Amino acid sequence: MDIANELGADLAVVTGDFITGAGDSLADCIDEIRHLRAPLGVWGCNGNHEIYARAEDEAQRLFARLA
């Protein structure tokens, strides 16, 4: 996250596949993403791995805590 923040982007977009499978820690990944900074915001979406692992609701809940 430090390297991404040092780029000084106006907008950060994180596109899915935060996990590989159902056994991976989505919370750990999202905990790292919360360190991204961009003046126009940090946006993202789930990838197919979150869908296949049925982790979409958990991802939404965890990301909502950051808002």
C-alpha positions as CSV (number, residue, x, y, z in Angstrom):
1,M,0.0,0.0,0.0
2,D,2.9,2.4,0.7
3,I,4.1,2.1,-2.9
4,A,0.6,2.7,-4.3
5,N,0.1,5.7,-2.0
6,E,3.5,7.1,-3.0
7,L,2.3,7.3,-6.6
8,G,0.0,10.1,-5.6
9,A,-3.0,8.9,-7.7
10,D,-6.2,10.9,-7.5
11,L,-8.3,7.8,-7.5
12,A,-7.6,4.2,-6.5
13,V,-9.6,1.3,-7.9
14,V,-9.1,-2.2,-6.6
15,T,-10.7,-4.8,-8.8
16,G,-11.7,-8.1,-7.2
17,D,-10.2,-11.4,-6.4
18,F,-9.3,-10.4,-2.9
19,I,-9.1,-14.1,-2.0
20,T,-8.3,-17.3,-3.9
21,G,-10.8,-19.5,-2.2
22,A,-13.2,-19.9,0.8
23,G,-10.3,-20.7,3.2
24,D,-8.5,-17.4,2.6
25,S,-8.8,-14.5,5.0
26,L,-10.9,-11.8,3.4
27,A,-10.6,-9.7,6.5
28,D,-6.8,-9.6,6.3
29,C,-6.9,-8.5,2.7
30,I,-9.5,-5.8,3.4
31,D,-7.5,-4.7,6.4
32,E,-4.5,-3.9,4.1
33,I,-6.7,-2.2,1.5
34,R,-7.9,0.3,4.2
35,H,-4.4,1.9,4.0
36,L,-4.9,3.1,0.5
37,R,-5.3,6.8,0.1
38,A,-6.6,8.9,-2.8
39,P,-8.3,12.3,-2.8
40,L,-11.1,11.2,-5.0
41,G,-11.6,8.0,-3.1
42,V,-10.8,4.3,-3.1
43,W,-13.3,2.2,-5.1
44,G,-13.5,-1.5,-5.7
45,C,-15.6,-4.5,-6.7
46,N,-15.6,-8.2,-6.0
47,G,-14.0,-10.6,-8.4
48,N,-15.2,-14.0,-9.5
49,H,-13.2,-15.7,-6.6
50,E,-15.4,-13.9,-4.0
51,I,-18.5,-15.0,-5.9
52,Y,-17.3,-18.6,-6.1
53,A,-16.4,-18.6,-2.4
54,R,-19.7,-17.1,-1.6
55,A,-17.9,-14.3,0.2
56,E,-19.8,-11.4,-1.4
57,D,-21.9,-10.6,1.7
58,E,-18.8,-10.8,4.0
59,A,-16.9,-8.5,1.7
60,Q,-19.7,-6.0,1.6
61,R,-19.9,-6.1,5.5
62,L,-16.1,-5.7,5.9
63,F,-15.8,-2.9,3.4
64,A,-18.8,-1.1,4.9
65,R,-16.9,-0.9,8.2
66,L,-14.3,1.2,6.4
67,A,-16.7,3.8,5.0
